[in-house]
């Protein structure tokens, strides 16, 4: 592709992705090209007739080969957009996804001051909430030290070091109740059942398995999160979790059994059940 225009390089990349069985790769390719050229993807139209420098052409070709192997674009460029902000991502964290924004919107329905994010990953949920509510403070807990390093990168990039702490913790086990109680506990836990893993898109094979599945029925994390939520929530505090589209009734029942009230199942923008919310009685 060296010496070719941006348009020609994108066309060649599109043919390569189609041969690899990846359809609709035009957006992927624009993101990859913008990345190697060091420009914003939204400005790509202004550069379509530019010649691609040799170094950028080589880098683009290498990224196309990796995309042909179904490596996620976010891993190739090192970031993913979420709620209007860019978050650093690697194979150590779950990719932020648009459907998770439904959880953020539910959390923002009411004000909060103290937030706990269980299984924080990249920190996209907690850090977004703190950006949207400037007086709030929070803690991101995760079982993986490597994951918390990515969390720290995103925290620093958003200027939230003073308001966002982190904790190496297996759900609540490593947390000090002295940091609480919390007005809000949020989580996007591993909810894919073991029997469902084989049918997932190949791209998910590049993400941390422990963030995808509990190696069981997909409900193990919710049992742990719900059973101790009342200990860590302030009176009137909310627990809000993301779910798979068939898990609403089961997770709602777990919240009710744990003593939470006002339990609601909320949809994402596609109308699928995506979030369950419960409140600690006042």
Backbone torsions as a table, in degrees:
resi	resn	phi	psi	omega
1	UNK	NA	-7.9	-179.9
2	UNK	-58.9	132.7	-178.6
3	UNK	88.0	-9.2	179.7
4	UNK	-82.9	161.0	173.5
5	UNK	-77.6	166.7	177.1
6	UNK	-58.4	-42.9	180.0
7	UNK	-59.8	-45.5	-178.8
8	UNK	-65.2	-40.0	179.6
9	UNK	-65.7	-40.4	177.9
10	UNK	-64.7	-39.5	179.1
11	UNK	-63.7	-45.5	179.1
12	UNK	-63.9	-39.8	177.9
13	UNK	-64.3	-38.0	178.4
14	UNK	-62.9	-40.8	177.8
15	UNK	-63.9	-39.4	-179.9
16	UNK	-65.3	-40.7	179.5
17	UNK	-67.3	-38.7	177.7
18	UNK	-62.7	-40.9	178.4
19	UNK	-63.6	-26.9	178.6
20	UNK	-87.4	2.1	178.4
21	UNK	84.8	16.7	179.4
22	UNK	-104.2	110.5	-179.8
23	UNK	-94.9	157.7	177.9
24	UNK	63.0	37.9	-176.5
25	UNK	-87.7	7.4	-175.9
26	UNK	-60.3	-43.1	-179.9
27	UNK	-66.9	-40.6	176.9
28	UNK	-55.7	-46.8	-175.7
29	UNK	-66.7	-36.9	178.2
30	UNK	-64.9	-39.0	177.5
31	UNK	-65.4	-41.5	179.6
32	UNK	-66.6	-42.7	179.4
33	UNK	-65.2	-43.6	178.1
34	UNK	-59.9	-37.7	179.7
35	UNK	-63.2	-47.0	-176.9
36	UNK	-73.4	-26.0	179.3
37	UNK	-86.7	-13.2	-179.4
38	UNK	72.3	34.0	178.9
39	UNK	-124.4	167.0	176.4
40	UNK	-76.7	139.4	-179.5
41	UNK	-59.4	-31.7	-179.1
42	UNK	-67.0	-18.1	-179.1
43	UNK	-100.1	8.4	-176.4
44	UNK	-58.9	-35.9	-178.2
45	UNK	-57.0	-30.4	-178.6
46	UNK	-74.6	-10.6	-173.4
47	UNK	-120.3	9.3	-172.9
48	UNK	-60.3	-30.7	-178.0
49	UNK	-96.6	3.3	176.9
50	UNK	-72.2	150.5	173.5
51	UNK	-80.8	137.0	180.0
52	UNK	-81.0	121.5	178.0
53	UNK	-58.2	153.4	-174.5
54	UNK	-56.6	-44.9	-178.2
55	UNK	-64.8	-41.0	179.1
56	UNK	-67.3	-37.5	178.9
57	UNK	-63.1	-42.6	179.0
58	UNK	-65.2	-41.9	179.2
59	UNK	-64.7	-41.0	178.8
60	UNK	-62.8	-45.7	179.1
61	UNK	-59.2	-41.0	-179.8
62	UNK	-65.3	-38.8	179.2
63	UNK	-69.8	-36.3	176.9
64	UNK	-62.7	-41.6	177.7
65	UNK	-60.2	-42.7	179.3
66	UNK	-67.4	-36.6	177.3
67	UNK	-67.6	-34.7	176.6
68	UNK	-61.2	-27.3	176.6
69	UNK	-84.9	7.8	174.8
70	UNK	75.4	19.7	173.3
71	UNK	-69.1	132.9	-176.7
72	UNK	-61.2	145.0	179.4
73	UNK	-59.2	-37.7	-179.7
74	UNK	-59.4	-35.9	178.1
75	UNK	-71.9	-33.2	-178.5
76	UNK	-70.0	-35.0	-178.9
77	UNK	-104.3	-9.9	173.8
78	UNK	82.3	14.8	-179.5
79	UNK	-157.3	160.9	178.0
80	UNK	-145.9	136.7	179.4
81	UNK	-78.2	140.9	176.6
82	UNK	-152.3	122.9	177.9
83	UNK	52.9	39.0	175.7
84	UNK	81.9	7.8	179.3
85	UNK	-128.0	155.6	179.0
86	UNK	-96.1	132.2	178.8
87	UNK	-119.3	134.3	174.3
88	UNK	-67.9	138.1	177.9
89	UNK	-137.8	151.7	173.4
90	UNK	-141.7	-175.0	177.0
91	UNK	-70.2	-4.4	179.0
92	UNK	-87.9	-7.4	-178.0
93	UNK	-132.7	153.3	174.0
94	UNK	-70.4	136.6	177.1
95	UNK	-62.1	130.6	169.8
96	UNK	-59.4	139.3	-176.5
97	UNK	-127.2	148.5	-177.7
98	UNK	-56.1	-36.1	-176.7
99	UNK	-65.0	-24.0	178.7
100	UNK	-69.6	-18.3	177.1
101	UNK	-62.6	-22.4	176.2
102	UNK	-62.7	-36.1	176.9
103	UNK	-65.5	-44.5	179.7
104	UNK	-60.8	-44.1	-179.6
105	UNK	-63.0	-39.1	177.9
106	UNK	-64.9	-40.8	179.7
107	UNK	-63.9	-35.7	-177.0
108	UNK	-79.1	-0.6	178.0
109	UNK	-65.0	-27.2	179.8
110	UNK	-133.3	150.1	178.3
111	UNK	-68.9	157.1	178.8
112	UNK	-152.5	157.7	179.3
113	UNK	-120.7	-32.5	-176.7
114	UNK	-125.8	124.2	-174.5
115	UNK	-125.1	139.1	171.9
116	UNK	-120.5	126.7	178.9
117	UNK	-112.9	109.8	-177.6
118	UNK	-90.0	123.6	-174.5
119	UNK	72.7	53.0	-167.3
120	UNK	-66.2	-28.4	179.3
121	UNK	60.1	-126.7	179.5
122	UNK	-66.7	-15.7	-175.8
123	UNK	87.1	8.1	-172.8
124	UNK	-59.5	-35.0	-179.3
125	UNK	-73.6	-58.2	-177.3
126	UNK	-58.6	-49.2	-175.3
127	UNK	-66.4	-35.4	175.2
128	UNK	-63.4	-44.8	-179.9
129	UNK	-61.4	-40.3	179.4
130	UNK	-69.2	-35.3	175.1
131	UNK	-64.3	-38.1	-176.8
132	UNK	-79.0	-23.7	178.8
133	UNK	-126.6	96.6	-166.8
134	UNK	-66.7	-19.4	-179.4
135	UNK	-90.2	-8.1	-173.2
136	UNK	-82.4	156.2	174.5
137	UNK	-130.8	157.7	-178.1
138	UNK	-159.6	172.6	178.6
139	UNK	-129.8	132.4	173.4
140	UNK	-104.6	121.9	-179.0
141	UNK	-110.3	138.4	178.0
142	UNK	-153.7	152.6	-178.8
143	UNK	-81.2	-14.7	-174.3
144	UNK	-107.0	123.7	176.7
145	UNK	-65.9	-36.6	178.5
146	UNK	-64.0	-38.0	177.4
147	UNK	-63.6	-42.5	-179.0
148	UNK	-66.0	-23.4	174.2
149	UNK	-67.2	-39.8	176.7
150	UNK	-68.1	-41.0	174.8
151	UNK	-53.9	-45.6	-178.5
152	UNK	-63.5	-38.3	177.1
153	UNK	-60.8	-45.5	-179.3
154	UNK	-69.0	-37.8	176.8
155	UNK	-59.4	-45.2	-179.5
156	UNK	-66.8	-40.6	-178.7
157	UNK	-62.3	-30.2	-179.3
158	UNK	-95.9	2.4	177.6
159	UNK	68.1	36.6	-173.8
160	UNK	-112.5	18.1	-177.8
161	UNK	-56.8	-34.3	-175.8
162	UNK	-78.2	-17.2	-174.1
163	UNK	-117.3	-9.3	-177.4
164	UNK	-123.7	113.4	174.4
165	UNK	-96.9	171.3	177.7
166	UNK	-137.1	157.9	-177.3
167	UNK	-150.4	129.8	173.6
168	UNK	-77.9	112.0	-169.8
169	UNK	-154.8	141.9	172.2
170	UNK	-91.6	91.1	-170.0
171	UNK	55.4	-117.3	-176.2
172	UNK	-86.6	-10.2	-165.3
173	UNK	-60.4	-35.9	-177.5
174	UNK	-96.2	6.1	-174.5
175	UNK	-90.8	143.8	173.4
176	UNK	-93.9	126.9	178.5
177	UNK	-66.6	-13.1	178.2
178	UNK	-64.6	-24.4	178.8
179	UNK	-75.9	-20.5	-177.9
180	UNK	-95.4	-160.7	-3.5
181	UNK	-72.5	164.1	-175.0
182	UNK	-104.9	140.3	173.7
183	UNK	-74.7	-22.8	-173.0
184	UNK	-150.2	127.7	170.1
185	UNK	-116.8	128.6	-179.4
186	UNK	-125.9	154.0	176.9
187	UNK	-163.9	142.0	167.3
188	UNK	-119.5	81.8	-171.6
189	UNK	-82.8	172.0	174.9
190	UNK	-67.6	116.7	-175.1
191	UNK	-123.8	6.7	178.9
192	UNK	-85.5	126.0	179.4
193	UNK	-69.1	151.2	-178.7
194	UNK	-55.6	-40.3	-177.2
195	UNK	-68.6	-15.2	-179.9
196	UNK	-92.2	-12.5	-172.1
197	UNK	-62.9	-37.8	-175.5
198	UNK	-64.3	-23.1	-176.2
199	UNK	-92.2	0.9	-176.5
200	UNK	-73.8	158.6	177.0
201	UNK	-61.1	145.4	-178.5
202	UNK	-57.1	-28.9	-179.5
203	UNK	-59.3	-30.4	-178.0
204	UNK	-69.1	-16.4	175.9
205	UNK	-67.0	-13.5	178.5
206	UNK	-92.1	-6.1	-178.9
207	UNK	-98.6	158.4	-176.5
208	UNK	-63.9	123.6	-176.5
209	UNK	-59.4	-36.7	-177.6
210	UNK	-66.1	-17.4	176.8
211	UNK	-89.6	-9.2	-177.4
212	UNK	-102.0	-46.0	-172.8
213	UNK	-132.8	150.2	173.6
214	UNK	-92.3	6.4	-178.9
215	UNK	63.0	22.0	-178.6
216	UNK	-144.1	-127.4	-173.7
217	UNK	-93.0	3.8	179.5
218	UNK	86.0	-1.1	-176.4
219	UNK	-114.0	-2.8	-174.7
220	UNK	-57.8	-44.9	-177.9
221	UNK	-64.1	-38.4	-179.7
222	UNK	-65.1	-36.6	177.9
223	UNK	-60.3	-44.9	-179.2
224	UNK	-69.1	-40.4	-178.6
225	UNK	-67.0	-43.4	-176.2
226	UNK	-73.0	-39.1	-170.0
227	UNK	-65.2	-24.2	-179.6
228	UNK	-116.2	8.5	-175.9
229	UNK	-59.8	-40.8	-177.6
230	UNK	-62.0	-30.9	178.4
231	UNK	-63.5	-33.9	-171.7
232	UNK	-104.5	-10.8	178.9
233	UNK	-90.4	141.9	169.4
234	UNK	-72.4	156.3	174.3
235	UNK	-53.9	129.0	-176.3
236	UNK	84.6	-3.5	179.6
237	UNK	-71.5	157.8	-174.7
238	UNK	-113.6	142.9	167.3
239	UNK	-108.1	125.5	-179.7
240	UNK	-131.0	123.6	-178.2
241	UNK	-129.1	148.4	171.0
242	UNK	-83.8	148.3	-179.4
243	UNK	-134.8	165.7	167.5
244	UNK	-77.2	158.7	-170.4
245	UNK	-66.2	-7.3	178.6
246	UNK	-113.3	8.0	-170.8
247	UNK	-104.4	1.2	-173.4
248	UNK	-54.4	-52.2	-176.3
249	UNK	-63.8	-41.3	-178.9
250	UNK	-64.6	-45.4	-178.2
251	UNK	-70.5	-37.6	176.1
252	UNK	-60.2	-40.4	178.4
253	UNK	-64.6	-38.8	177.9
254	UNK	-63.7	-40.2	178.6
255	UNK	-65.0	-43.7	179.1
256	UNK	-62.0	-42.3	179.9
257	UNK	-65.9	-26.3	179.9
258	UNK	-83.8	-1.3	176.7
259	UNK	97.5	8.9	177.3
260	UNK	-84.3	151.0	-178.5
261	UNK	-123.8	173.4	179.6
262	UNK	59.8	33.9	-174.7
263	UNK	-69.1	131.3	179.3
264	UNK	-132.2	146.5	172.8
265	UNK	-108.0	124.5	-174.0
266	UNK	-115.8	147.2	-179.6
267	UNK	-90.2	162.4	169.7
268	UNK	-89.8	-172.5	-176.3
269	UNK	-67.4	-18.1	177.5
270	UNK	-91.1	2.5	177.9
271	UNK	84.8	5.0	178.6
272	UNK	-88.0	145.4	175.3
273	UNK	-58.0	127.2	-172.6
274	UNK	-137.3	-24.4	-174.0
275	UNK	-137.6	139.9	171.7
276	UNK	-121.9	136.1	-174.2
277	UNK	-128.2	135.0	174.1
278	UNK	-138.9	158.8	-173.3
279	UNK	-125.0	135.0	172.9
280	UNK	-71.5	129.9	-180.0
281	UNK	-56.7	140.9	-179.9
282	UNK	-78.1	NA	NA
